[in-house]
Every structure is written in structure tokens, then in C-alpha cells.
Amino acid sequence: MAAAASSIIAVSGRVDAAELEEALETLLGGWRGLAEEPTPASAPPRGYDHIEDETNQVQIVLMHDAPAEPSEDAVLERLAVRVLSGGMSSRLFTEVREKRGLCYSVHARYSTDRDFGLVSASVGTQPDRAQESLDVLVSEMQRLSTPEGKITPEEFRRAVAGLKSGLVFSGESTDARASAAAHDLFRLGRPRSLAEIAAEIDAVTLDRLNAYVASRQMGRVTVQTLGPEALTVPASIR
């Protein structure tokens, strides 16, 4: 249940702040109630689960913990995931799809909240290629933290350019700016300007990013599959 005391309203665009405040008071001034913010009582279960279904395609989803939004490592994680899944030159696209032809689509994304973050990766493939798809997906995600998997200068440039271009496009939408301001207020306690976010990205060096990924651990991973048969999860992430 939402209550006025815990609600956030963000508005972007050419508006009169006084008129907006008056309208909100008229519309929502009588909104009363109490609602305690839910807090996790325990850690979520980890491990592997399979849903058996006679489908022509196997769906594989993998998730692991990552820095929360307030962490200074959040921008580093965001860049690392761009290296994994930031377009047709990304590692997952290259290794899972282009080199081996295991799937049509493979993605990874980094999602954050105030108190937690997670990286999720997904791939859809044919049943006879599902085990190899999972194995390669895990291998590439782990290789990022090895000496052999160091991020190259070209990968770094693409990741930075990808993040900043997304930032520019989001600045052209009032909906996106309002949404970002509301998320920042909830997750960080204050909204950030586009210039501040861009400066945070620009402050990252390749050496700093590689030092971060070298110390980065996936930890115990959650894997969910849907398809005709269960798969074998690599021992390194159990």
C-alpha cells in the first residue's frame, strides 16, 4: 500500500513550480495513511531451478549480486556489463552467437536499487544447444575477471561511448528525465544532472575498471531454465 509520506513525484519540462505544487495539493492533499517500507526478512534462495515444458526453445536466465546504486562501484559495474552485452561487438554476442551460432539473442543487464543490485543474463536457444549455451554464457561472464579476460582499450572506449550516448538520448525525453530524477531521489536521496552522471563516467580509467573486474566475484548464482530437460549448472557457480 502506498502512502503520501513515502511517495515521490518527479516532473520534468517547462512547468511552473508554484502552479504544480498547488495542483498537487488540490489533487492529493487529502491523501492520508501509513505504510511501513517492507524490508527483506531473509536472503533469497540461490541455486538452480528448472521448469519442464515441451517447448522448441530453451530459455536460460542467470542472475548474481552486484553493487547497489549508492556504491561507488555502480558505474564500474555498468561499464563492465556494457563490455559483456553492449551491442554486436560485445563479448556475449560474439562468443555465444557469432562464433558458435548457439542462439539469435543473448543479453546481460545491470539493475540497481537503493539497497541491492543484480546482473542478469539470458539466452534462448534450441534444446540440443542449451547446455553449451549455458556453459559458454557462464564462461564468458567469469572470464571477465581473469587476466586473460582483461578489458581492452577498444572495449573500454565502446562501453564509455555506449553509456554516454544512452545518457544523451535520455536527456531528450521529459518522461525519461522525470523517471531518472524519481529513481535518483529514491536510491540516492537526491536527483543528479546529466552533466554529473557524464562526469562520473568520464572519471573512470581503463586501469581502474580492470582493477575492479579483477576483484569482482559472481558469488553463488541463481539459474532458471525452461524447456524439455534440465541442464547441468557449472560447478564454479553452484
Secondary structure, 3 states (H helix, E strand, C coil): CCCHHHCCCCCCCCCCHHHHHHHHHHHHCCCCCCCCCCCCCCCCCCEEEEEECCCCCEEEEEEEEECCCCCCCHHHHHHHHHHHCCCCCCHHHHHHHHCCCCEEEEEEEEEECCCCEEEEEEEEECHHHHHHHHHHHHHHHHHCCCHHHCCCHHHHHHHHHHHHHHHHHHHCCHHHHHHHHHHHHHHHCCCCCHHHHHHHHHCCCHHHHHHHHHHCCCCCCEEEEEECCCCCCCHHHC
